[in-house]
Amino acid sequence: MEATLFGSPRDSETNRILQILEDAGVVVFFQEIKHIDSPLTEAVEVLANTNKLPVMFHKGVPIVGSKAIREHIAERF
């Protein structure tokens, strides 16, 4: 498993990225962000240096936001 996506399933951008990843045949671990005040949310914010979702980590590199994730998928997968 090379990629981990953090986001909310209630967010249309997260759902769009999940669908793009599935269509591209990319295996991704999806971690739901349930609460904005959770320790997981805080950890993602520190690692990605942002509070914007969705965030995908691929080979240790954070990719922030739908546009950047779509571009990364097109280039790498």
C-alpha positions in Angstrom: 0.0 0.0 0.0 1.7 3.1 -1.2 -0.9 5.8 -0.6 -3.0 6.9 2.3 -5.8 9.4 1.9 -7.2 11.4 4.8 -10.6 13.1 4.4 -14.2 13.0 5.2 -16.7 10.8 3.4 -19.2 13.6 3.7 -16.9 15.9 1.7 -17.6 15.9 -2.1 -13.9 16.5 -2.9 -12.8 13.5 -0.9 -15.4 11.3 -2.6 -14.3 12.6 -6.0 -10.6 11.7 -5.2 -11.6 8.2 -3.9 -13.5 7.6 -7.2 -10.5 8.8 -9.3 -8.2 6.5 -7.4 -10.5 3.6 -7.8 -10.9 4.3 -11.5 -7.1 4.4 -11.9 -6.8 1.1 -10.1 -4.7 2.7 -7.3 -4.9 0.9 -4.0 -5.2 3.4 -1.2 -5.8 3.2 2.5 -8.6 5.7 3.4 -8.6 7.1 6.8 -11.7 9.0 7.8 -11.3 12.2 9.6 -14.3 12.2 11.9 -13.8 15.3 14.1 -11.8 18.4 13.4 -10.5 18.4 17.0 -9.3 14.8 17.0 -5.6 13.8 17.6 -5.6 12.3 14.1 -6.6 15.6 12.6 -3.9 17.4 14.5 -1.3 14.8 13.4 -2.3 15.2 9.7 -2.2 19.0 10.1 1.3 18.9 11.5 2.6 16.5 8.9 1.0 18.2 5.9 1.4 21.7 7.3 -2.2 22.5 6.5 -5.7 22.0 7.8 -7.1 21.5 4.3 -8.6 18.2 3.3 -8.3 15.9 1.5 -4.6 15.1 2.1 -2.9 12.1 0.5 0.5 10.8 1.6 2.3 8.9 -1.1 5.8 7.5 -0.2 5.9 9.9 2.7 5.1 13.0 0.7 1.9 15.0 1.6 -0.2 16.0 -1.4 -2.8 18.6 -0.3 -6.1 19.3 -1.9 -8.1 17.8 -4.8 -6.3 19.5 -7.6 -2.8 18.6 -6.4 -3.9 15.0 -5.7 -5.5 14.7 -9.2 -2.3 16.0 -10.8 -0.2 13.6 -8.7 -2.4 10.6 -9.7 -2.1 11.5 -13.4 1.7 11.8 -13.2 2.5 8.8 -10.9 -0.1 6.1 -11.4 
